């Protein structure tokens, strides 16, 4: 089997896991996508085209990660939601992943946020409101990063088509 075909298959699988990992936090996300594009540039046999795909895709992955962090962080600061609430949500998300199959990660994150905010504010309505705002901010960040990850994967698909069509 030709190494460029094998590399294309492996990079394609890694990019699929990467794009899914942006939404499903158990899987590696954008960082895996960056590594996959670097592998394509080094081992894909596409020459300067592989490096161009890596550069464009890398910028897209980086923009997605940065935009996700900035958007979510700004909204959390606007609502004055401390980082410890998000950390509590992340800890209970990991616990929930093992306790409730499939949806435990999401249930645990929401429950952790709610409990932490309830302990902080001492009012259930306020805790529910700020937890809902944190969930929306996190969801918006994930959605934006997902869009950028899909765009980066699309750049690779186009680069792969061009590479194999001009061989």
Secondary structure, 3 states (H helix, E strand, C coil): CCHHHHHHHHHHHHHHHHHHHHHCCCCCCHHHHHHHHHHHHHHCCCCHHHHHHHHHHHHHHHHHHHHHHHHHHHHHHHCCCCHHHHHHHHHHHHHHHHHCCCCHHHHHHHHHHHHHHHHHHCCHHHHHHHHHHHHHHHHHHHHHHHHHHHHHHHHHHHHHHHHHHCC
